[in-house]
Amino acid sequence: MALNVMKPGYNRGFLMAALMVIASCCSLGQGATSSMAIFVSVRAFSALFHSALNPLIFESVTDYFPAN
């Protein structure tokens, strides 16, 4: 809903796919690093992208299963 107010007509599917790819790369980065500082920063970015992804998924579910 908030993204629709900021930029009407955005492509939700493309945004979800892009966020999922970036979040997946962050997850791979968490497992591939041996530095604690890099791990913490990649973990923070992973949380950021996952928190941006959840509202888009919930909005998609409400499109398929309306309240009525």
Residue pairs with C-beta under 8 A, 6 or more apart in sequence:
1 55
1 59
2 55
3 10
3 15
3 56
4 10
12 56
12 59
12 60
15 56
16 53
16 56
16 57
16 60
19 49
19 52
19 53
19 56
20 53
22 49
23 46
23 49
23 50
23 53
26 42
26 43
26 45
26 46
26 49
27 46
29 38
29 42
30 39
30 42
30 43
30 46
33 39
33 42
